[in-house]
Amino acid sequence: MLPERIEDWTERTIVCFGAHPDDDLHAAGTFARLIQAGNQVHLVMYTDDDKGSKDRSMTAERLTAIRRQEQETAAAQLGIPVENLHWVGHGDGELEYVDPRQLCRQGAEILRRLRPDAVFSFDPGAQWEQFHKSDHRASAFSTIDAMRASQWHLYFPDLLEQGLEPHEVPVAYFYESHEPNVFIDIETTIEQKISAFCSHVSQFGRRLQAYEPEMHEEDRAGFEALIRAYTAHIGQPHGMKHAEAFRRVVNDE
Ligand SMILES: [Zn+2]
């Protein structure tokens, strides 16, 4: 049985689904803790994030290579090895236009292969549907559907033929939730979260406008302050200096 508290997990497998390299940052402090406690964390990126640049000399192909490298560097800050990164390879901003059946099958295949004890994902709640970037909506809803398809053998029979037996993920933790019910103390890993964030050089600050491989020093200081303020805002009502928040949902299907 998986212990109820994340803080008590060891030798477990965790899979985090996101639309883009950097979405996992919402849980980066928690993942660094899990890895220190002897768990395996895998990151799934549905898209290559190949459109988010305002640098007019940038191409989608070059941006894909940059984003993949940055994600490898960021993951390494948390202790996640490169072989635990899984790129599904869809186009940035176009996840809602991918055949939903294909996307669900891709998620289910990953789940049956990795057989995680817990999944982390964007919260598929109503707020996201209304306000958020379409890739995040698609990522959230498709991941839930993939969890269902993973556990029922009659979904995608070709997976069974490949030897991928059904797998039931017992619990999901939704990040960027408006209804969090779990708060994880990340005081000991906040530096790793900041380093991971700052590895995404091309995504933030002035490197978004004109790419260079190093983050501008002033930008780094500004991001560090923002992250510290945000995680303190989450943690302080719960008696923690810095925390990350999740909505925990037990899979009782
Ligand atoms: Zn994103």
py3Dmol code that shows the C-alpha trace and the ligand (Angstrom):
import py3Dmol

protein = """\
ATOM      1  CA  MET A   1       0.000   0.000   0.000  1.00  0.00           C
ATOM      2  CA  LEU A   2       1.182   3.479  -0.846  1.00  0.00           C
ATOM      3  CA  PRO A   3       1.495   5.550   2.355  1.00  0.00           C
ATOM      4  CA  GLU A   4      -0.987   8.433   2.371  1.00  0.00           C
ATOM      5  CA  ARG A   5       1.685  11.060   3.028  1.00  0.00           C
ATOM      6  CA  ILE A   6       4.087  11.875   0.178  1.00  0.00           C
ATOM      7  CA  GLU A   7       6.737  12.517   2.835  1.00  0.00           C
ATOM      8  CA  ASP A   8       6.653   8.800   3.746  1.00  0.00           C
ATOM      9  CA  TRP A   9       7.156   7.390   0.238  1.00  0.00           C
ATOM     10  CA  THR A  10      10.300   5.491  -0.648  1.00  0.00           C
ATOM     11  CA  GLU A  11      11.195   3.181  -3.579  1.00  0.00           C
ATOM     12  CA  ARG A  12       8.081   4.351  -5.438  1.00  0.00           C
ATOM     13  CA  THR A  13       7.601   5.369  -9.070  1.00  0.00           C
ATOM     14  CA  ILE A  14       6.061   8.748  -9.806  1.00  0.00           C
ATOM     15  CA  VAL A  15       5.100  10.016 -13.262  1.00  0.00           C
ATOM     16  CA  CYS A  16       4.471  13.711 -13.864  1.00  0.00           C
ATOM     17  CA  PHE A  17       2.576  14.696 -17.011  1.00  0.00           C
ATOM     18  CA  GLY A  18       2.825  18.210 -18.422  1.00  0.00           C
ATOM     19  CA  ALA A  19       2.254  19.970 -21.707  1.00  0.00           C
ATOM     20  CA  HIS A  20       5.671  21.626 -21.821  1.00  0.00           C
ATOM     21  CA  PRO A  21       9.177  21.367 -20.424  1.00  0.00           C
ATOM     22  CA  ASP A  22       8.872  23.504 -17.262  1.00  0.00           C
ATOM     23  CA  ASP A  23       5.283  22.542 -16.259  1.00  0.00           C
ATOM     24  CA  ASP A  24       6.758  20.103 -13.742  1.00  0.00           C
ATOM     25  CA  LEU A  25       8.293  23.099 -11.929  1.00  0.00           C
ATOM     26  CA  HIS A  26       4.999  23.370 -10.028  1.00  0.00           C
ATOM     27  CA  ALA A  27       6.086  20.222  -8.190  1.00  0.00           C
ATOM     28  CA  ALA A  28       9.882  20.536  -8.439  1.00  0.00           C
ATOM     29  CA  GLY A  29      10.550  20.942  -4.715  1.00  0.00           C
ATOM     30  CA  THR A  30       8.381  17.913  -3.966  1.00  0.00           C
ATOM     31  CA  PHE A  31      10.132  15.849  -6.639  1.00  0.00           C
ATOM     32  CA  ALA A  32      13.570  16.742  -5.256  1.00  0.00           C
ATOM     33  CA  ARG A  33      12.371  15.517  -1.842  1.00  0.00           C
ATOM     34  CA  LEU A  34      10.981  12.305  -3.331  1.00  0.00           C
ATOM     35  CA  ILE A  35      14.250  11.576  -5.117  1.00  0.00           C
ATOM     36  CA  GLN A  36      16.265  12.177  -1.948  1.00  0.00           C
ATOM     37  CA  ALA A  37      13.989   9.636  -0.240  1.00  0.00           C
ATOM     38  CA  GLY A  38      14.824   6.988  -2.842  1.00  0.00           C
ATOM     39  CA  ASN A  39      11.911   7.301  -5.271  1.00  0.00           C
ATOM     40  CA  GLN A  40      11.999   7.415  -9.089  1.00  0.00           C
ATOM     41  CA  VAL A  41      10.434  10.435 -10.806  1.00  0.00           C
ATOM     42  CA  HIS A  42       9.619  10.422 -14.527  1.00  0.00           C
ATOM     43  CA  LEU A  43       8.600  13.508 -16.500  1.00  0.00           C
ATOM     44  CA  VAL A  44       6.343  13.310 -19.556  1.00  0.00           C
ATOM     45  CA  MET A  45       6.221  16.322 -21.890  1.00  0.00           C
ATOM     46  CA  TYR A  46       3.351  16.148 -24.400  1.00  0.00           C
ATOM     47  CA  THR A  47       4.834  18.940 -26.570  1.00  0.00           C
ATOM     48  CA  ASP A  48       8.304  20.178 -27.462  1.00  0.00           C
ATOM     49  CA  ASP A  49       7.380  23.773 -26.570  1.00  0.00           C
ATOM     50  CA  ASP A  50       8.671  24.783 -29.992  1.00  0.00           C
ATOM     51  CA  LYS A  51       6.803  28.082 -30.460  1.00  0.00           C
ATOM     52  CA  GLY A  52       7.406  30.134 -27.296  1.00  0.00           C
ATOM     53  CA  SER A  53      10.055  32.589 -28.451  1.00  0.00           C
ATOM     54  CA  LYS A  54       9.881  36.210 -29.598  1.00  0.00           C
ATOM     55  CA  ASP A  55      13.397  36.049 -31.037  1.00  0.00           C
ATOM     56  CA  ARG A  56      12.783  36.525 -34.786  1.00  0.00           C
ATOM     57  CA  SER A  57      15.968  34.641 -35.676  1.00  0.00           C
ATOM     58  CA  MET A  58      14.686  31.536 -33.843  1.00  0.00           C
ATOM     59  CA  THR A  59      13.320  28.488 -35.696  1.00  0.00           C
ATOM     60  CA  ALA A  60      10.989  25.821 -34.310  1.00  0.00           C
ATOM     61  CA  GLU A  61      13.640  23.137 -34.896  1.00  0.00           C
ATOM     62  CA  ARG A  62      16.307  25.050 -33.014  1.00  0.00           C
ATOM     63  CA  LEU A  63      13.890  25.912 -30.216  1.00  0.00           C
ATOM     64  CA  THR A  64      12.967  22.230 -29.835  1.00  0.00           C
ATOM     65  CA  ALA A  65      16.633  21.335 -29.359  1.00  0.00           C
ATOM     66  CA  ILE A  66      17.133  24.197 -26.879  1.00  0.00           C
ATOM     67  CA  ARG A  67      14.007  23.315 -24.862  1.00  0.00           C
ATOM     68  CA  ARG A  68      14.968  19.649 -24.652  1.00  0.00           C
ATOM     69  CA  GLN A  69      18.461  20.515 -23.465  1.00  0.00           C
ATOM     70  CA  GLU A  70      17.109  22.984 -20.912  1.00  0.00           C
ATOM     71  CA  GLN A  71      14.690  20.365 -19.573  1.00  0.00           C
ATOM     72  CA  GLU A  72      17.539  17.878 -19.187  1.00  0.00           C
ATOM     73  CA  THR A  73      19.539  20.475 -17.247  1.00  0.00           C
ATOM     74  CA  ALA A  74      16.531  21.416 -15.103  1.00  0.00           C
ATOM     75  CA  ALA A  75      15.685  17.785 -14.336  1.00  0.00           C
ATOM     76  CA  ALA A  76      19.294  17.133 -13.326  1.00  0.00           C
ATOM     77  CA  GLN A  77      18.985  19.892 -10.688  1.00  0.00           C
ATOM     78  CA  LEU A  78      16.258  17.788  -9.052  1.00  0.00           C
ATOM     79  CA  GLY A  79      18.137  14.495  -9.452  1.00  0.00           C
ATOM     80  CA  ILE A  80      16.036  13.219 -12.368  1.00  0.00           C
ATOM     81  CA  PRO A  81      18.212  11.384 -14.943  1.00  0.00           C
ATOM     82  CA  VAL A  82      17.825  11.974 -18.675  1.00  0.00           C
ATOM     83  CA  GLU A  83      16.411   8.475 -19.245  1.00  0.00           C
ATOM     84  CA  ASN A  84      13.433   9.450 -17.060  1.00  0.00           C
ATOM     85  CA  LEU A  85      12.387  12.186 -19.507  1.00  0.00           C
ATOM     86  CA  HIS A  86       9.696  11.122 -21.996  1.00  0.00           C
ATOM     87  CA  TRP A  87       8.968  13.345 -24.993  1.00  0.00           C
ATOM     88  CA  VAL A  88       5.670  12.662 -26.739  1.00  0.00           C
ATOM     89  CA  GLY A  89       6.625  15.181 -29.431  1.00  0.00           C
ATOM     90  CA  HIS A  90       3.475  17.151 -30.278  1.00  0.00           C
ATOM     91  CA  GLY A  91       3.581  20.780 -31.416  1.00  0.00           C
ATOM     92  CA  ASP A  92       3.433  23.579 -28.852  1.00  0.00           C
ATOM     93  CA  GLY A  93       0.026  25.247 -28.687  1.00  0.00           C
ATOM     94  CA  GLU A  94      -1.587  22.504 -30.753  1.00  0.00           C
ATOM     95  CA  LEU A  95      -2.260  19.790 -28.193  1.00  0.00           C
ATOM     96  CA  GLU A  96      -6.023  20.370 -28.394  1.00  0.00           C
ATOM     97  CA  TYR A  97      -5.871  19.653 -32.138  1.00  0.00           C
ATOM     98  CA  VAL A  98      -4.164  16.282 -31.740  1.00  0.00           C
ATOM     99  CA  ASP A  99      -6.535  13.328 -32.243  1.00  0.00           C
ATOM    100  CA  PRO A 100      -7.792  12.823 -28.658  1.00  0.00           C
ATOM    101  CA  ARG A 101      -7.821   9.067 -29.058  1.00  0.00           C
ATOM    102  CA  GLN A 102      -4.163   9.079 -30.141  1.00  0.00           C
ATOM    103  CA  LEU A 103      -3.195  11.345 -27.221  1.00  0.00           C
ATOM    104  CA  CYS A 104      -5.040   9.173 -24.696  1.00  0.00           C
ATOM    105  CA  ARG A 105      -3.421   6.036 -26.101  1.00  0.00           C
ATOM    106  CA  GLN A 106       0.033   7.618 -25.815  1.00  0.00           C
ATOM    107  CA  GLY A 107      -0.608   8.437 -22.155  1.00  0.00           C
ATOM    108  CA  ALA A 108      -2.005   4.991 -21.412  1.00  0.00           C
ATOM    109  CA  GLU A 109       1.001   3.327 -23.042  1.00  0.00           C
ATOM    110  CA  ILE A 110       3.372   5.342 -20.844  1.00  0.00           C
ATOM    111  CA  LEU A 111       1.385   4.447 -17.717  1.00  0.00           C
ATOM    112  CA  ARG A 112       1.274   0.731 -18.524  1.00  0.00           C
ATOM    113  CA  ARG A 113       5.003   0.771 -19.267  1.00  0.00           C
ATOM    114  CA  LEU A 114       6.156   2.755 -16.207  1.00  0.00           C
ATOM    115  CA  ARG A 115       3.417   1.446 -13.831  1.00  0.00           C
ATOM    116  CA  PRO A 116       3.570   4.388 -11.394  1.00  0.00           C
ATOM    117  CA  ASP A 117       2.381   4.495  -7.798  1.00  0.00           C
ATOM    118  CA  ALA A 118       1.205   8.083  -8.324  1.00  0.00           C
ATOM    119  CA  VAL A 119       0.601  10.516 -11.155  1.00  0.00           C
ATOM    120  CA  PHE A 120       1.127  14.276 -11.040  1.00  0.00           C
ATOM    121  CA  SER A 121      -0.699  16.424 -13.582  1.00  0.00           C
ATOM    122  CA  PHE A 122      -2.316  19.782 -14.245  1.00  0.00           C
ATOM    123  CA  ASP A 123      -5.619  20.032 -12.427  1.00  0.00           C
ATOM    124  CA  PRO A 124      -8.404  19.346 -14.928  1.00  0.00           C
ATOM    125  CA  GLY A 125     -10.802  21.502 -12.897  1.00  0.00           C
ATOM    126  CA  ALA A 126     -13.175  24.139 -14.174  1.00  0.00           C
ATOM    127  CA  GLN A 127     -10.806  27.064 -13.649  1.00  0.00           C
ATOM    128  CA  TRP A 128      -8.364  25.607 -16.134  1.00  0.00           C
ATOM    129  CA  GLU A 129     -11.050  24.997 -18.672  1.00  0.00           C
ATOM    130  CA  GLN A 130     -12.076  28.623 -18.515  1.00  0.00           C
ATOM    131  CA  PHE A 131      -8.832  30.497 -18.297  1.00  0.00           C
ATOM    132  CA  HIS A 132      -5.762  28.541 -19.101  1.00  0.00           C
ATOM    133  CA  LYS A 133      -3.578  27.881 -22.115  1.00  0.00           C
ATOM    134  CA  SER A 134      -5.137  25.248 -24.343  1.00  0.00           C
ATOM    135  CA  ASP A 135      -2.164  22.858 -24.043  1.00  0.00           C
ATOM    136  CA  HIS A 136      -2.629  22.778 -20.268  1.00  0.00           C
ATOM    137  CA  ARG A 137      -6.322  21.967 -20.625  1.00  0.00           C
ATOM    138  CA  ALA A 138      -5.586  19.212 -23.127  1.00  0.00           C
ATOM    139  CA  SER A 139      -2.777  17.837 -20.956  1.00  0.00           C
ATOM    140  CA  ALA A 140      -5.000  17.816 -17.857  1.00  0.00           C
ATOM    141  CA  PHE A 141      -8.011  16.122 -19.406  1.00  0.00           C
ATOM    142  CA  SER A 142      -6.113  13.649 -21.558  1.00  0.00           C
ATOM    143  CA  THR A 143      -3.996  12.493 -18.610  1.00  0.00           C
ATOM    144  CA  ILE A 144      -7.141  11.610 -16.648  1.00  0.00           C
ATOM    145  CA  ASP A 145      -8.499   9.715 -19.640  1.00  0.00           C
ATOM    146  CA  ALA A 146      -5.158   7.915 -20.020  1.00  0.00           C
ATOM    147  CA  MET A 147      -5.302   6.813 -16.374  1.00  0.00           C
ATOM    148  CA  ARG A 148      -8.691   5.265 -17.080  1.00  0.00           C
ATOM    149  CA  ALA A 149      -7.536   3.634 -20.317  1.00  0.00           C
ATOM    150  CA  SER A 150      -4.476   2.259 -18.532  1.00  0.00           C
ATOM    151  CA  GLN A 151      -6.512   0.347 -15.980  1.00  0.00           C
ATOM    152  CA  TRP A 152      -9.240  -1.233 -18.139  1.00  0.00           C
ATOM    153  CA  HIS A 153      -8.040  -4.028 -20.404  1.00  0.00           C
ATOM    154  CA  LEU A 154     -10.556  -3.426 -23.215  1.00  0.00           C
ATOM    155  CA  TYR A 155      -9.113   0.008 -23.999  1.00  0.00           C
ATOM    156  CA  PHE A 156      -6.510  -0.078 -26.776  1.00  0.00           C
ATOM    157  CA  PRO A 157      -6.225  -3.876 -27.157  1.00  0.00           C
ATOM    158  CA  ASP A 158      -3.009  -3.478 -29.156  1.00  0.00           C
ATOM    159  CA  LEU A 159      -1.291  -2.421 -25.914  1.00  0.00           C
ATOM    160  CA  LEU A 160      -2.259  -5.736 -24.351  1.00  0.00           C
ATOM    161  CA  GLU A 161      -0.938  -7.538 -27.410  1.00  0.00           C
ATOM    162  CA  GLN A 162       2.415  -5.800 -26.830  1.00  0.00           C
ATOM    163  CA  GLY A 163       2.471  -7.265 -23.334  1.00  0.00           C
ATOM    164  CA  LEU A 164       1.434  -4.020 -21.636  1.00  0.00           C
ATOM    165  CA  GLU A 165      -0.884  -5.288 -18.924  1.00  0.00           C
ATOM    166  CA  PRO A 166      -3.482  -2.947 -17.379  1.00  0.00           C
ATOM    167  CA  HIS A 167      -2.166  -0.735 -14.609  1.00  0.00           C
ATOM    168  CA  GLU A 168      -4.253   1.143 -12.069  1.00  0.00           C
ATOM    169  CA  VAL A 169      -2.703   4.324 -10.701  1.00  0.00           C
ATOM    170  CA  PRO A 170      -3.973   4.556  -7.122  1.00  0.00           C
ATOM    171  CA  VAL A 171      -3.710   8.297  -6.635  1.00  0.00           C
ATOM    172  CA  ALA A 172      -3.321  11.545  -8.562  1.00  0.00           C
ATOM    173  CA  TYR A 173      -1.876  14.854  -7.376  1.00  0.00           C
ATOM    174  CA  PHE A 174      -2.969  17.864  -9.394  1.00  0.00           C
ATOM    175  CA  TYR A 175      -0.689  20.872  -9.494  1.00  0.00           C
ATOM    176  CA  GLU A 176      -1.788  24.432 -10.217  1.00  0.00           C
ATOM    177  CA  SER A 177      -5.042  23.570  -8.490  1.00  0.00           C
ATOM    178  CA  HIS A 178      -7.521  26.093  -7.182  1.00  0.00           C
ATOM    179  CA  GLU A 179      -8.695  23.568  -4.611  1.00  0.00           C
ATOM    180  CA  PRO A 180      -5.486  22.221  -3.020  1.00  0.00           C
ATOM    181  CA  ASN A 181      -5.791  19.782  -0.124  1.00  0.00           C
ATOM    182  CA  VAL A 182      -2.129  18.739   0.295  1.00  0.00           C
ATOM    183  CA  PHE A 183       0.782  21.037   1.163  1.00  0.00           C
ATOM    184  CA  ILE A 184       4.358  19.770   0.937  1.00  0.00           C
ATOM    185  CA  ASP A 185       7.153  21.482   2.843  1.00  0.00           C
ATOM    186  CA  ILE A 186       9.949  22.287   0.358  1.00  0.00           C
ATOM    187  CA  GLU A 187      12.206  24.364   2.586  1.00  0.00           C
ATOM    188  CA  THR A 188      15.074  21.894   2.128  1.00  0.00           C
ATOM    189  CA  THR A 189      14.730  21.732  -1.665  1.00  0.00           C
ATOM    190  CA  ILE A 190      13.756  25.266  -2.660  1.00  0.00           C
ATOM    191  CA  GLU A 191      17.272  25.963  -3.961  1.00  0.00           C
ATOM    192  CA  GLN A 192      16.901  23.006  -6.335  1.00  0.00           C
ATOM    193  CA  LYS A 193      13.516  24.314  -7.490  1.00  0.00           C
ATOM    194  CA  ILE A 194      15.052  27.729  -8.194  1.00  0.00           C
ATOM    195  CA  SER A 195      17.978  26.152 -10.081  1.00  0.00           C
ATOM    196  CA  ALA A 196      15.570  24.057 -12.139  1.00  0.00           C
ATOM    197  CA  PHE A 197      13.505  27.127 -12.981  1.00  0.00           C
ATOM    198  CA  CYS A 198      16.575  29.107 -13.996  1.00  0.00           C
ATOM    199  CA  SER A 199      17.678  26.255 -16.295  1.00  0.00           C
ATOM    200  CA  HIS A 200      14.830  27.215 -18.636  1.00  0.00           C
ATOM    201  CA  VAL A 201      16.867  30.132 -19.964  1.00  0.00           C
ATOM    202  CA  SER A 202      14.988  30.570 -23.256  1.00  0.00           C
ATOM    203  CA  GLN A 203      11.555  30.678 -21.634  1.00  0.00           C
ATOM    204  CA  PHE A 204      11.776  33.658 -19.336  1.00  0.00           C
ATOM    205  CA  GLY A 205      12.913  37.273 -19.154  1.00  0.00           C
ATOM    206  CA  ARG A 206      15.012  38.909 -21.811  1.00  0.00           C
ATOM    207  CA  ARG A 207      16.222  35.604 -23.346  1.00  0.00           C
ATOM    208  CA  LEU A 208      12.661  35.130 -24.582  1.00  0.00           C
ATOM    209  CA  GLN A 209      13.205  38.175 -26.812  1.00  0.00           C
ATOM    210  CA  ALA A 210      16.804  37.496 -27.834  1.00  0.00           C
ATOM    211  CA  TYR A 211      18.141  34.038 -27.085  1.00  0.00           C
ATOM    212  CA  GLU A 212      21.488  33.458 -25.411  1.00  0.00           C
ATOM    213  CA  PRO A 213      22.385  30.308 -23.509  1.00  0.00           C
ATOM    214  CA  GLU A 214      22.907  32.029 -20.143  1.00  0.00           C
ATOM    215  CA  MET A 215      20.179  33.590 -18.053  1.00  0.00           C
ATOM    216  CA  HIS A 216      20.690  37.310 -17.421  1.00  0.00           C
ATOM    217  CA  GLU A 217      21.879  37.874 -13.860  1.00  0.00           C
ATOM    218  CA  GLU A 218      19.162  40.392 -12.988  1.00  0.00           C
ATOM    219  CA  ASP A 219      16.493  38.090 -14.350  1.00  0.00           C
ATOM    220  CA  ARG A 220      17.786  35.254 -12.185  1.00  0.00           C
ATOM    221  CA  ALA A 221      17.624  37.392  -9.035  1.00  0.00           C
ATOM    222  CA  GLY A 222      14.100  38.505  -9.915  1.00  0.00           C
ATOM    223  CA  PHE A 223      12.869  34.948 -10.537  1.00  0.00           C
ATOM    224  CA  GLU A 224      14.428  33.707  -7.323  1.00  0.00           C
ATOM    225  CA  ALA A 225      12.579  36.407  -5.367  1.00  0.00           C
ATOM    226  CA  LEU A 226       9.297  35.587  -7.124  1.00  0.00           C
ATOM    227  CA  ILE A 227       9.590  31.856  -6.467  1.00  0.00           C
ATOM    228  CA  ARG A 228      10.466  32.420  -2.803  1.00  0.00           C
ATOM    229  CA  ALA A 229       7.524  34.791  -2.369  1.00  0.00           C
ATOM    230  CA  TYR A 230       5.121  32.401  -4.069  1.00  0.00           C
ATOM    231  CA  THR A 231       6.154  29.279  -2.156  1.00  0.00           C
ATOM    232  CA  ALA A 232       6.121  31.281   1.096  1.00  0.00           C
ATOM    233  CA  HIS A 233       2.600  32.484   0.285  1.00  0.00           C
ATOM    234  CA  ILE A 234       1.504  28.847  -0.145  1.00  0.00           C
ATOM    235  CA  GLY A 235       3.337  27.571   2.920  1.00  0.00           C
ATOM    236  CA  GLN A 236       2.839  30.176   5.592  1.00  0.00           C
ATOM    237  CA  PRO A 237      -0.863  29.536   6.364  1.00  0.00           C
ATOM    238  CA  HIS A 238       0.192  25.918   7.004  1.00  0.00           C
ATOM    239  CA  GLY A 239       3.170  26.693   9.235  1.00  0.00           C
ATOM    240  CA  MET A 240       5.793  26.127   6.537  1.00  0.00           C
ATOM    241  CA  LYS A 241       8.395  28.544   5.217  1.00  0.00           C
ATOM    242  CA  HIS A 242       8.055  27.289   1.656  1.00  0.00           C
ATOM    243  CA  ALA A 243       5.555  24.809   0.238  1.00  0.00           C
ATOM    244  CA  GLU A 244       3.963  23.425  -2.897  1.00  0.00           C
ATOM    245  CA  ALA A 245       0.237  22.705  -3.085  1.00  0.00           C
ATOM    246  CA  PHE A 246      -1.697  19.884  -4.735  1.00  0.00           C
ATOM    247  CA  ARG A 247      -5.201  18.499  -4.998  1.00  0.00           C
ATOM    248  CA  ARG A 248      -5.023  14.835  -4.059  1.00  0.00           C
ATOM    249  CA  VAL A 249      -7.599  12.532  -5.596  1.00  0.00           C
ATOM    250  CA  VAL A 250      -7.770   8.822  -4.844  1.00  0.00           C
ATOM    251  CA  ASN A 251      -8.644   6.648  -7.822  1.00  0.00           C
ATOM    252  CA  ASP A 252     -11.629   4.579  -6.700  1.00  0.00           C
ATOM    253  CA  GLU A 253     -12.884   3.417 -10.091  1.00  0.00           C
TER     254      GLU A 253
END
"""
ligand_1 = """\
1
ZN
Zn 3.117 24.905 -19.871
"""
view = py3Dmol.view(width=600, height=400)
view.addModel(protein, "pdb")
view.setStyle({"model": 0}, {"cartoon": {"style": "trace"}})
view.addModel(ligand_1, "xyz")
view.setStyle({"model": 1}, {"stick": {}})
view.zoomTo()
view.show()
